[in-house]
Amino acid sequence: MPSLCPLTRPFPDANISPVLKEFRQGLSRLIYPPYCLLCKRFSKDTRAAPLKGFVCPACEEKILLNKPPFCVRCSRYLGKDAQNSRCRECARTDPAFDFAWSACLYAEPLKTLIHSFKYGQKTGLRHLFIDLMASFVRTYDLDIAQFDLMVPVPLSSTRLRERGYNQARLLSEGIAKEFSLSLSVNHLIRRRHTQPQTLLDEKERWTNIEGAFTIKYSEALAQKNILIIDDLLTTGATASEAARALKMSGAGTVGLLTVAVTP
């Protein structure tokens, strides 16, 4: 791995704004050639690297795209369960969202990239993720125009202070621009801090997130179709609880769009 100057290292202060972080990353690219976050090789094309979130074309091709047959509820790849319309996860839990779309399978090298995006201050990776999500919608001609409003899964105030940004909001801003959709960050609110879902087993995840969301200005959601944006769909507990809160406030169809879904 090449020796990196301080400008290329993750930001130590999580309170620095994403804009300032990207400015710092951009400045470093003027001094040092960009390198792929996965293979650690320097890129010869300094113009293309930022647009793909610092991932070279060879490594990007290793990302496993989500392909049919899909579960009709969560779009999880059915594989040997193709004779069924729903995956075992959805049949067991019956999530509150009406359906979900996920662009990729949560496997390496995407696992490493999502971890860097969420916890390593690599906010530039959103360009790659937004591209993957938008390509999935277009490839399968998904009716994203049916949605009146998009909302990112919110973080608690505690986690937002720790991280300095909400990765779901960064993704939702790009998707809203890509498809000319309205975006709101003021309706779906996380009203209490919860344990990280990654530290819990499946049953604990559903209990942990229960009642974690509330709605502001619910009158604006009446009969509106809403698309929730998040980075990852695992058990579906978080998205389901968010969808439940939205529907209890009068929303119509509630869908979910994520970068990846666990196989």
KANOR-V68131 format. One record per pair of residues at least 12 apart in sequence whose C-alpha atoms are under 7 Angstrom apart, sorted by the first residue. I is the first residue (numbers start at 0). J is the second residue. Records with the same first field share a line. If there is no record, write none. Layout:
I->J  J
//
This chain:
0->39
6->23  24  27
7->24  27
9->119  120
10->120
13->161  162  163
14->160  163
15->163
16->163
17->122  164
21->123
32->45
33->45  48  53
34->53
35->53  54  55
36->53  54
37->54  58
49->123
50->126
51->124  126  127
52->123  124  125  126  127
53->124
61->108
62->108  109
63->103  104
64->102  103  104
65->101  102  103  104
68->81
70->84  85  86
71->84  85  98
72->85  89  97  98  99
73->98  99  100
74->99  100  101
75->260  262
76->262
94->235  239
95->239  242  243
96->239  242  253  254
97->252  253  254
98->254  255
99->254  255  256
100->255  256  257
101->256  257  258  259  260
102->131  132  135  257  258  259
103->258  259  260
104->259  260  261  262
105->259  260  261  262
117->166
125->169  170
128->258
129->170  173  174
132->258
145->224
146->224  225  226
147->181  223  224  225
148->180  181  182  183  224  225  226
149->181  182  183  225  226  227
150->182  183  184  187  226  227  228
151->167  168  171  184  227  228  229
152->167  227  228  229
153->187  188  189
154->189
155->189  190  191  192
157->192
167->228  229  230
171->228
185->215
186->214  215  216
187->212  213  214  215
188->212  213  214
189->211  212  213
190->211  212  213
191->211
193->207  208
194->207
201->234
204->236
205->236
208->236  237  240
209->240
212->241  244
213->244
214->244  245
217->248
220->248  249  250
221->249  250
222->249  250  251
223->250  251
224->250  251  252  253
225->252  253  254
226->253  254  255  256
227->254  255  256
228->255  256  257
229->256  257
230->257  258  259
231->257  258  259  260
232->257  259  260  261
233->260  261
//
